[in-house]
Amino acid sequence: MEGIRKEYQKLEDNNRQQQEAIAQEQENQQWNAFVDTITDKIDGFNSVEGLDVELDDNDKQVLADFILERDETGVSNLGKALNDPESLVTIAWWALNGDKLVDDMTTMFKEQV
C-alpha cells in the first residue's frame, strides 16, 4: 500500500513540475513578446506633437532599461514610478497635457523667432 502511495505521489509531483515548467515557459514567451514590442516602439519613437525626436542608441537603451529592467523583486523603475503617488500624478499630468504643452511651447518659440 505504501509503495502505491509513493508511486502516486511521485506521479503527482512530476505532473506539477511539468505544469509549472509549462507556465514558466508561457510567461517567458509573453515577456519576450512584450520586450520586442517595447523595443520596436522605442526604435520607432521619432516625434512628439509634430516635433522631431532623435534618440541615439544610448538614449534608447536608457529608455528601455527604465521600462524593462527589473530588480530582484521583479519591479521595473517604471513600475516603481507608477507605485509612487507623486510620480504617478506627474506621469498622469504629462499623459493628459504633455502634447498641448509641447505644442504651446513650439508656438511660443516660433512667435519669438
Stockholm file with secondary structure:
# STOCKHOLM 1.0

chainA/1-113         MEGIRKEYQKLEDNNRQQQEAIAQEQENQQWNAFVDTITDKIDGFNSVEGLDVELDDNDKQVLADFILERDETGVSNLGKALNDPESLVTIAWWALNGDKLVDDMTTMFKEQV
#=GR chainA/1-113 SS CHHHHHHHHHHHHHHHHHHHHHHHHHHHHHHHHHHHHHHHHHHTCCEETTEECCCCHHHHHHHHHHHHCBCTTSCBHHHHHHHSHHHHHHHHHHHHHHHHHHHHHHHHHHHHC
#=GC SS_cons         CHHHHHHHHHHHHHHHHHHHHHHHHHHHHHHHHHHHHHHHHHHTCCEETTEECCCCHHHHHHHHHHHHCBCTTSCBHHHHHHHSHHHHHHHHHHHHHHHHHHHHHHHHHHHHC
//
